[in-house]
């Protein structure tokens, strides 16, 4: 029954006129610029569940990305054999994500934090493209599992220490062992350089829906968890944060350089996610107001931007049959409308105005440089190469000679343009409402 209800709503949505969609977007814009975020400072829902401004933003991002995942998975949903399993997996994923961000109890947060990786594993293994998806699933599980078990030990120790697992009763415990137990799971989830190898494999072998949820929401779970547990480890972190900032920024500079010689478009965008998350780690470990605020803004902006780029790459893959830059050339001759979306999303990826990425990166640059002026050179390298590989992707894919083997390709339909539009609009309109993020 749920499947037929979804298809009825989906059919009505696709058959709606262009002006009806524009009217809905105008209403959404009015709501965005008129809602007062202060009414969501903190609200206790029930028992261990609550919502504040950080969790509200993450819940909104999760709901939006999951809705766009449904729109982009039209081919899977039209398959009567596996559509029910896919819908069941999606419902389980949305439930896990919402309960993760609504959890104000550390143990319940850990439980749903770990449970949210299972639907992504099912997507990669069940709807992946290549036999190597099994290896990608093993990487995904073992990287997160080995880093998360120490976190569980740390949670039990905290309960012994505070006799509560509520976030609001925590104070600084000033314990070196606790410091490493609490942050390693979140650094792997983001991921930080040296523990990032699971992310490119999961992106390359998984379907577009798994790439969208991984880039859009799953990487943000690490940053959200760090924001929650920083009050437990502030004294130790003030002494050891130089270690994490150095690794993440130097790793981000190296990976941004590596992006320039990637041939697989999906692999390139996956590595660019590691570069953006390295800035987020640097901002959070600097432990000042601009760092936390900039990290939150960049997580929202990157979730929308990278998800839209994965949708674009999938549109090319469905028509050309390859994700290689050597094959995808001269696409402006075939799909001029998609060239516009490539330009808009890649410019947002390189933090061009008026995207959220611009505001987030400026805040993070000020935060990291104010923490130590020695980081200026490495940040210049990251910014330069981030712009370089974004321009390289656009020029290499849209210009050049068209592949002669492309005799017939399917044209872009209204649903696919709508998915890209719904990625780009909040990415560039939310900058008008910055009090959403100034926590």
Secondary structure, DSSP 4 states (H G I P E B T S, - for coil): -HHHHHHHHHHHHHHS-HHHHHHHHHHHHHHHHH--GGGGSEEEEETTEEEEHHHHHHHHHHHHHHHHHHHHTHHHHT-TTTHHHHHHHHHHHHHHHHHHHHB-BHHHHHHHHHHHHHHHHHHHHHH-SSTTHHHHHHHHHHHHHHHHHHHHHHHHHHHHHHS--BGGG------HHHHHHHHHHHHHHHTPTTS-HHHHHHHHHS-HHHHHHIIIIIHHHHHHHHHHHGGGSHHHHHHHHHHHHHHHHHHHHHHHHHGGG--BHHHHHHHHHHHHHHHHHHHHHHTSHHHHHHHHHHHHHHHHHHHHHHHHHHHHHHHHS--BTTTS--TTTT-HHHHHHHHHHHHHHTT-TTSHHHHHHHHHHHHHHHH-GGGHHHHHHHHHHHHHHHHHHHHHHHSSPPPTT----PPP-HHHHHHHHHHHHHHHHGGG-GGGT--
